[in-house]
Amino acid sequence: MTYVTEAELLHNVPNELYINGKWVPAADGATLTVRDPATGKVIKTIADAGVADGAGALDAAVAAQAGWAATPPRVRGEILRRAFDLLQERKQEFALLMTIEMGKPLAEAYGEVAYGGEFLRWFSEEAVRVTGRYGTNPEGTGRIIVSQHPVGPCFLITPWNFPLAMATRKIAPALAAGCTVVIKPAELTPLTTLLFVRLLEEVGLPAGVVNVITTSTSGAVSGPIIADPRLRKLSFTGSTPVGQKLIQQSAQGILRTSMELGGNAPFVVFEDADLDKAVAGAIAAKFRNVGQACTAANRFIVHRSLADEFARRVTETVTGFTIGRGTEEGVTVGPLINQAAIDKADTLVQDALGRGATLLTGGSAIAGDGTFYQPTVISGVAPGSDILREEIFGPVLAISTFDDEDEAVRLANDTEYGLISYVFTQDLARGHRMIERLQTGMMGLNVGVISNAAAPFGGVKQSGLGREGGLEGIHEYLSTKYTLVPDPFLD
């Protein structure tokens, strides 16, 4: 494993766009700045792509599509495997860079390198396992052939909160399936994607297969790409309102779409739960990534008989957190991504308190450099509070209560979102009932973190369309073709 200083690392990160195998400035010379949320200081100035750059990136992906689709699956898989291996060698660089540009504690950044890397390893193996089928039609007059084919050039839009994992979770299955891509990382955290694509370049990825555009004018640059009839696939991770707009735009071209959108995850603690496990799961589900995750638990729905003790225990843990820049020794909670995130969290907390909730710890921004908000626990959150309807995306744990299973299910499902749910109970039958009754695409039963490259990630209702990861992930980038051929034994 290599070790670099912050200065060395930032110097090594590309500051240009990557189009058709070349690092190039924006066509009009425009630049944008990237800031460290823990200090507010500019850490890098990079190219700011315009419409012409987006068009050039798609041109490159289109030109490379036929050659990449014809590349043997084993070769595609071996490139991904080499990328996985090289990422492990350079995990310190990637972890440090994510901490600098996004703010998460360094230990969590190392965890993201491990998680993000698994998509490279998983889909390197899936590349050679794309199958079809062959059989006699029911009438006995011919043979049915079902085959899978790359959908074609893809446009991938990734969020700021998991800069590496969201890139690998989209790029890896696309490449494994034989698709070329244009990827647009978030303006707030583009550096990790730039460094990762340089890694892909080093392991021998052909020119044009992956193209990167960084931009401060996402809508203006993305619109023409989505409208181009040569594009065949759009994958987006981000907020539901933006996803809705992208779906509308993609409808004109009837694009294949994958949408991993907002969440409002319920965390249900039944009266028979193992409270030690429930508290540990709550801390993991809420405060990982400073609460800035679509899988973060948003509503803690706790049986009335356990609510006080649960609140006491989580508050005791939260008050022991160490807040600071993620690169510092012992820091467990870093900054929020920007001032808007602080304002949103604080507005939701103040609304809940104004409706009668009790503040147990935290509850305000932290003065000084950077965008820090105190890790917060509130209890007795009343029905109708905004914090029960809106995704917090911050370090705020909000507790409400229930009295019986039916009420717990009603409260958990009382949202337009359906990404993930968490349930803590020692009753196996109840656990299985929750699998059936909770309206989410994923569920953690007595665990607080469930993401895994080998499992399908995605939601229902307004939390999105499609799945990423698992056996299902590569099929988001494949189209199915049916062919009928005459029975070879008939004249």
Secondary structure, 3 states (H helix, E strand, C coil): CCCCCHHHHHHHCCCCEEECCEEECCCCCCEEEEECCCCCCEEEEEECCCHHHHHHHHHHHHHHHHHHHHCCHHHHHHHHHHHHHHHHHCHHHHHHHHHHHHCCCHHHHHHHHHHHHHHHHHHHHHHHHCCCEEEECCCCCEEEEEEEEECCCEEEECCCCCCCHHHHHHHHHHHHHCCCEEEECCCCCCHHHHHHHHHHHHCCCCCCCEEECCCCCHHHHHHHHHHCCCCCEEEEECCHHHHHHHHHHHHCCCCEEEEECCCCEEEEECCCCCHHHHHHHHHHHHHHHHHCCCCCEEEEEEEHHHHHHHHHHHHHHHCCCCECCCCCCCCCECCCCCHHHHHHHHHHHHHHHHCCCEEEECCCEECCCCCEECCEEEECCCCCCHHHCCCCCCCEEEEEEECCHHHHHHHHHCCCEECEEEEECCCHHHHHHHHHHCCCCEEEECCCCCCCCCCCECCEECCEECCECHHHHHHHHEEEEEEEEECCCCC
